[in-house]
């Protein structure tokens, strides 16, 4: 099957792209790396009137650093993160996650912003960015606004972006040298989407203690609080209650996989590196 006929409109700036998207309405779709949208076009799951090409917008590939965070433009590729061509604020977590996304050919073109906006519950950045406490920076007609990545995806394949808005990039807090993390996912084969994802993070510098369960039927579930990970490691009843809550609606196989990924992630956090 091939895509329906559509127009192609390059955008030279964020303002030009948001204007085109606003005036075109839901019939206009932005295209970044095209690694998800391309397949949807060919399957006719997406049938836009016009694609707004973001590739020529320098701002979307920009990277900025401060003492507290790193800003990664939405067009930053998975490969750039994997290879260390952009700063890593995560203490190794983001490169680790990036190198397990699909295949190298996909990582060369696929972008962090495109993955987040595609909002597939099984995608890695959908789980990893909330684990890191990252913020999505969104441009619209009048102004820019921040959205926590934990709230960016209300349900599968949906985002908080309003009509005419565009994701400019993500602001990722820097983690201290004392931070520790674990990231576990189950894929039947290399390059496949995850069937169960669990991430854990602690950072004594700012008191962060966070757990994310991903590859669910909708938005990832984020849990945080002092002592959370140690409590889950020690208390099977507490762990089961958390799984019952987050895994509601999953079939038995996926619930079992989620439980095992959680066990492994908690074990990782207890094992000295």
N, C-alpha and C positions, 0 to 999 in steps of 0.2 A: 504494500500500500504506500502511496505517496501523499505528501502534504497537499492541502488545498492551495489554490493560488493566493498569494498575499503580496503586498507591497513591502518595500524595504527602505527604511528612512534612517540614515546615519544621523547621530546627534553629536554636536561639537562641544556641548557643555551640559552640566547638570540642569541648569535652568531650561535649556532647549529641550532636553529629554522630558522633564516634568511637564513642560508646556504641551509637548506633543501627546503625552499620555493623558493629560487632563482634557485636551480638546478632542482627542480620539475616543475617549471613554474606554469601556472594557473590551472594545474591538482591537485596541492597540496593546501590544505586549512588548516589554523590554527583552532584549536578548544579550546575554553576557558571553560566557564560554560556550553556551549552547549544548552542553553535554546531557542535560535533562530535557530541555525544550525541544531539541532536535528529534529525539525519539518520540516525544509526544506529538510533534507535528506529523511525522511519518505514519504514526498510528491513528492520526486524526482525533486524538484525544484533546488536542488544542487546535482551534481553527480561527486564528486571528485574521483581521483584515490587514493589519500592518505590523511589522516588527520594527521596533526602535532600537537601532544598533548602538550599544554603549561602548564599543571597543575604542573609539577615538577620544574618549573623555579622560584627559590626564588626571583629573581630580580623583576619579574612581580607582586609580592605581596607586595613589599617593600613600605614603607611610609617614606617620609623625610619632615622635617619642616625647614623653615628658618623664619627670621623676616618678610619677604614679602609674602611668599606663602607656600602652602602645596602641596607636590607631592604625588599623589596616583597612585600606580602601576596599570597597566591595569587589573590585576586579582582581584582587590578589589571588593568584592561583594556588591550588593545593600544592603543586610542585615547588613553588617559591617558599612556602612554609616548610615543606619537607626538607628542602636543600639548605635551609638556613639563609636564604637570600633576603629575608626580612627579619627584623629583630623578633626574638622570642621572649614574651613576658611571662611565659607559663612554666618555666623551669623544665622544659623538655616535653611537656604534655602535648602541645600543639604539633610539633614535628612527628611525634610518635603516632598521633591520630592521623595526620595527613598521609603518612606513608602506607597506611592500610586502607585508604579510600580507593576502591575500584582497581584500575590498572594505570600504569604510568602514562599511557596515551591520554587517558581521561584526566589525570592529575595535571598534565601539561596545559590543558585548556580550561578545565573546570575551575570555578571561582568560589571563594568563601561566601560572597554575597549571593551568588546564584543558587548555591546549595541551601542557604538559609531561607531564601525567598521561595524556593520550590517547596519547602516545608514538608518533605517526606519524613514521616516519623522515624524511619530507620536510618536516616542520614547521620553521619558522624558529627558534623558541626551543630546540628540541631540539639544534640546532647552535650557536646563538649563546651560550647560557649556559655550555656547556663551554668555548667559546673564551675567555670572560671569566673562567673559573675559579670560577664561581658554585657555591654550596652550597644544596641543598634542605633545608629544615627541616620535619621530619615529626613529627606528634603521634600517639601511640598510647594504649593503655589505661593504661600505667604511667608513661611518661615521653616526652620528646621526644628525637629524635636527628637528627644531621646526615648527609646523604648527598651526596657530590660529584655534581654534575650530569653529570659525565663517566661515572659509574657508575650513574646513576639508571635508565637504560633498558638492560636486558640484551639485549633483542631487540625486534623490531617489535611495537608495541602491548602491550608488557609493561613493568612498572616494578618497582622494589625495594620498593614498598609492601606490607606484610603485611596480612592480613585485619584490618579495623577501623582501619587507619591512614589518616591524612589529611594531604595536603600543606598546610602552613600558609603557606609563602612561600619566597622565595629570597633569599639573602644574596649580594650582588654586590660584589666588591672594587672600590674606587675606582682608577681609572687616573690616572696623572700627566699633566701637560700635555705631556710629551714622548712619550707613547704614540702609536703609529700603528696603524691597522687597515685591513683590506680585507675586503669581504664580497661575494661573487659567487654568483649562482644563475641557473639557466636554467629559465624557464617558457615554455611554448608561447604563452600569452596571459596578460594581466593577470588576477591573482586566482587563477591555477591553482597547485597545489602544484609545488614544484621537482622537476626531474628530475636535478639535480646542483648541489650547494652546496659552496662552499669559503670558509672564513674564515681570516684570518691576523691575528696580533696581536703587536706588540713593545712592551715598556715598559722602557726602560733604568733606570727608578727602582728596580725590583725584579728585573731580569734576566729578565723573562718573554719568551719567544719561543715562540709556539704556532701550530699549524696544525690546523684541523678540516675533515674531509671528511664531508659529510652527504648526505642523500637517498640513502643506500645501502639495501640490503635489510634491514639491522638497525640496530644502534646506530651512532651517528657514531664515526668514528675520530679520535682525538686524538694528535697528535705534538708533542713539544716538546724543546727543547734549545738551548743557545747556538750561534749560527751556522746554525741549521736552515734558515731562509728564504733566506739568501744562498747556502748550499750547494745548495739545490734550484734556485735561479735559475741557478746556474753549471754544474751537473752534470746533464745530461739522463739519464744512466744512473741516478743516484740518484732522480731524479724518477719515472722509469719503474718502478723497483723499488717505490717507495712506492705508485704507482697499481696495480701488479700485486697488491700486498698488500691494499690497501683495497678495490679494485674486483673482487676475486675473486667470481665468480658473476654479475656484471653482464653484460648483453648488450653487443655491440660499440657500439651507438649510445650507450648510457649511459656506457660507458667513455670514448668519444670526447668526450662532453659534459663529463665530470668532468675529463679532461685539459685541455680548453680553459678551464674555469672556474679550474683551478689555475694555468694560464699567466697568465690575466688578473689573478688575485689577486696572484701574485708580481710581475707588472709594476707593479701599483698600489703595492706596497710599495717598489719601486725608484724610483718617480716622485715627485719633491719636490712637496709641497702648498703 
